[in-house]
Amino acid sequence: MGDPGMIVLFTVLLPVVGAGLVLLLRKNENAREAATLVTGVVTFAHVLALLRLVRAGETPRLDIVQIVPDVWLSFEVEPLGMVFALVAGFLWPITSLYAIGYMRGHQEENQTRFFFFFAIAIAGAMGVAFSGNLFTLFVFYEFLTFCTVPLVTHHQTEEAKKSGRIYLGILLTTSVGLQLVAIIWTWVLAGTLDFRTGGILAGTASTGVLSAILVLYVYGVGKAALMPFHRWLPAAMVAPTPVSALLHAVAVVKAGVFTVLKIAVYVFGIDLLQTLTTTTWLAWAAAATIILGSLVAFQKDNLKARLAYSTISQLSYIVLGAMLANEMGIIGGGMHIAMHAFGKITLFFAAGGIMVAAHEKKISRMHGLGRTMPITFGAFLIGSLSIIGLPPAGGAWSKWFLGMGTLEADQLGLLAVLMLSSLLGLYYLLEVPVKAFFFKPLEDAHHKDGIHESPTPSLIAICITAAATMGLFLWPDLFYELMQMVVAGGAQ
Amino acid sequence: MSQNLPALLVVVPMLLAPIAALLNRSGPAWVVAAGGSWFAFGAAVQLLRRVMTEGVIVYSLGGWAAPIGIEYRIDMVSAFVTVIVTSIAAVGVIYARVSVADEISEDRHALFYAAFLLNVCGLLGIAITGDVFNVFVFLEISSLSAYSMIALGHDRRALTAAFQYLIMGSVGATFIVIGIGLLFVMTGTLGMMDLAQRIPEVWASGEGDRTIAVAFTFLTVGVTLKLALFPLHLWLPNAYTYAPSAVTGYMAATSTKVMVYLLMRFFFTVFGEQFSFDRMQLDMVLMPLALVAILAMSLVAIYQTNVKRLLAFSSVAQIGYMVLGISLGSVLGVAAGIIHLFNHALMKGALFMAMGCVMYRIGSVRIEDMKGLGKAMPWTMAAFVGAGLSMIGVPLTVGFISKWYLVQAALAQGSWFVAAIVMVGSLMALIYIWKVIEVAYFERREDEDEIQEAPLSLLVPTWALVAASFWFGIDAGTTSQVAISAAETLLGVMP
């Protein structure tokens, strides 16, 4: 299978090649989409090849170029990155399939640009997943920000322009203003930016300074959407739904929480985190975001906006897991990256399907739609269960471990927050299928008779992710195994 | 030949200038200017290589040794600065061909190229001479040629801008010559190395302390006026805005950089770190000014409606970064300042050149006139975005490298406050760059199809600088090494 380092490089570069093909084939829609799908599948195959190596205990590594003395652009595949890469790699071709149905069904303009930047963004996500040190992580983190701007502002309307400003403004303010300072500070203190089991910061400065750096990191990763730096995510919802689905429920936001987890485990180390005063504060800040996000989601009638706030709330589960600073918390957080991704992407797929087929964005106008779109709403129900954390959906497992983590950390209050949030989710998510299946259709609904299921490619995608969401309840072993390796120091 | 390279570096452009003027025709004059610039570029690279392997090059003019005669003294810092100046001149002269033909009337082309060569000669002279009076002479050469190049701008306001610059520049030059005179009175020498030896002696003897302090002040104010440190920057925005596009791109990337070099030369070599920082408490003056420059000038840049003017104010802010690095007084800080000389030259040169392309096609660089250019001139605007990323300091661009060292230097001294302001400055850069991008890519225009992309002779030099700003952001090993060893030379720290 060739040199492991090369496989890593290919995995990151393949989406870029795919983007190039999309440009070349722009004249022929079908060939263009075929290029996206084929590269997606090939990329995922490469991720699987790497998975085999990682499970065998290897950590493929590749140093590309030395930027300034002792600071390298380099890749390294370790179990935590593998979790993220698996999720993003698997969901990219699926989302592409979905996007074909959506973009055509919705008659969107500039589709070539859309598919081009979509592929580029995946390269960014892979780069984040496989980054071998903090510098590389930062490079791809910023790369991901910039290459998603054309997707967020796709419609080029006034609203898109405004959202673009919020999106760039918040993400860059946090990353440049806080995260970069923290990274350079780490460099000054530790003299290295490598990821090491047990961290690199222990013993380099006083607890006070390290606590401050932790705060800079956690708030500096704006993509984790910890309040008050969450506004960019609802703003990003002006994008076409496939973007919201893959990038703003999976790739971009997961890059954020993944960064938080990675920094917690490999820069600070669990032991050091436990001694820092700000760790507990940040856990409570995450808890506040969980509850506030759910409460705001409650009040949103626009389905995509509601899902966005639900995502903000769910992302903080992972931040919370990291800040619990124990093994269960880390395992739960890492698994939640995968579980939430599958659940939330199903929800977004369904929301987009409803938009294309029934032209409805508001929940209050979805009465009775379930009768004409049973598969779409059925999938929505499954996705909801996963987000709430109920069987038979994968979300149950990550919540279980997070709950165990709060007990281990002796934080009953945080356990209560998790429970409360599930209750809130029960209401704001299940309202949708309940209205769709059990309420009478509205008198003045648009296209009353013409409503049918989502476009076929989209429908296939929805079924796959819904099935995967349930599958993860029965077989969560892979992600559990990888996260076990993370806490057991499998990286070294 | 290679023995006399230091002299040739200055003499060749100087002698070619009158030839260009005498030829008096656009084409041949351009060939002469291009030849001179590229020769100087080759020579400068050669010299930098030699300094890197062999150490300081000392060249006595006419064979007269230093205190009696004039010596050229090329160490790491001066070699690096000559490479900056000549590389921009070499790219700029290619760019000038079409841009000048468009913006300056035909009968003045030859004179323009003569002035251009003289300017290159003056800036190079300042960078390599080891004699303070010689500095003044070259300063005047570069300034006078700069005034006349600015005055050639096709907007009539270029005349008042040049005049304003002339007045301010002359005040600065006068201050510098007063400072030099005072030093000569106290020490009886004009050689930099000689001065470096005698000033501490005179200072220690207690008698000349005040005079030397006054000389120091005159020199500082004079040089900071020429390099446009806030609040002595008032001449710069107009000069950059109304000068011909080719001149703005070239000058923004070179002349203020050489002045920053001169400032470092006076502070660290002539007066010495001890005198500058302990006796004169330079950091107490420079650091606040630099910080205010970064914040205030970035803020002013945000509110500009003319992109050249916007970039001019941004330049004043960026000069703040360089001076900030110097004011930190550590090897890392000074290295950050030096590396930013080069990095900023690349990105600002590229940005101004991109605006020159816009000027060439639509005859305006006002933001509201740039609607729809993202579609109409995709390569030009992509260059603007690429160089803009550098201004913001995105990783893998040169802007990031500068920031990396500057913030590191600040944090190493525990000045988190300074680090924070540097970051705020780059976020403000995001705002003013994004303002242009938003109009160019989000607004539509009617005549989108009628506007053509800029010609290749403008695009290629512009993209050369953009490419360099990425290249040296990814492989910053050499530049950072040069900058650090230059800083070590200046501070007298031997590695």
Interface residues (C-beta under 8 A of the other chain):
Chain A: V65 Q66 I67 V68 P69 L73 F135 F138 V139 E142 F146 T153 Q156 A160 K161 G164 R165 L168 G169 L172 T173 V176 G177 L180 V181 I184 W185 W187 V188
Chain B: L389 I392 G393 V394 P395 L396 I401 K403 W404 V407 Q408 L411 A412 W416 A419 A420 M423 V424 S426 L427 L430 W434 E438 Y441 F442 G473 I474 D475 A476 G477 S480 Q481
